[in-house]
Amino acid sequence: MELDTLIERIGYIRIRANLSARKLSLMIGKNAGYIHMLEQNKNFAPTFETLTAILEACNTTTEEFFYYDIEEYKKDSQIIELLKKVKDEEKKTAILTLLNK
């Protein structure tokens, strides 16, 4: 993932979690301006530990954060879980046919 995309996603999950940049900075044990600086300076990347703390504070899994389309993650995950429950081969074939149209 490109650094710009990583930074944009941090902003996206922060806003989705209804957290100000200041509040998130303090929640992860950083100075009050850390997240603001991170979101404004596209050449500044968080450490793995900091990114993990941000994801936890924003109630976001690593899988969701790095999913190719973060906005569709929840729906796609629900579809996958439902498909895992389909055991009948005819139903699987019907679903594949439907999805390939």
N, C-alpha and C positions, 0 to 999 in steps of 0.2 A: 504494500500500500504506500502510495506517495505521501510525503510529509504534509502537503497541503490538504489532502483528503483526510488524513488522520486528525489534523487540527480542526477541520470543518466538522468532523463527526463528534469531536469533543464538545464543540459548541452546540451541536444538535442535541446530544444527549443531556447536556447541562440544561438547556432551555426546556426540553421535554420533561426533565425532572423538576422544573420550576425552581431552579437554583440560580442565584446571582453569581457572577464570577467571584465576587468577594466571599460569599458564603461557602462556595465550593472550595476555594483556596484554603479557607480556615478549616473546613471539614477534613481536608487531607493533610493538615499540618504544615501548610506552607504560609508564606507571608500573604497579606490581604490582596496584593496585586498580582499574584502568581498566574492565575488563570487568565486574567485580562492580558497580561504580558504574553502568555502562551498563544492566546487567540489572535493577538495583533501582530506578533513577530513570527512570520511564516518560516523562519530559519531556526527556530528554537523548538526542540523536541523534548518531551518528557521522558524520564527514565522508565523502564519497564515497571518498577515498583510504584512510581507515581501514576502511570497509566492505570495500573491495577487498582490503586486507591480511588482514582477518578471513576472508573467503571463501577466499583462497589458503591461509592457515594451516590451515583446516579442510577443505581439499581439496574445495571446493564451487564449482561454476560459478555465474556470475551467472544464467544461465537456470534452473538448478535452484533457486536461492535464491528467485527471484521467481515460480516456477511456482505455479499456483493451489493445488496440493496437493503440497507438498514431499515428503510421505511416499510418494506414488505416482509421483513423477517418474521414477525408474529403470525401473519396469515400463512406464509409458506411453511412455517413450523407446524401449524395446526393441520395443514393439508398433509404434510409428511406423516404426522402421527396417525391421522385417520387412514392413510394408505397402508401403513404398517399393520393395521388391524384386518385388512382384507386378506382372507386366506383362500378363497375360492378362485381357481385359475380362470374360469370364465368371466368372473367379475373383474379380475385384473386385466384381462384382455379387452374387455369392454371399456374400462377406464382408459387404457392406453390408446385405444382407437378414438375415443372421445377427445383426449388431450392432444392427439396428433392432428386433429382437424383444424 
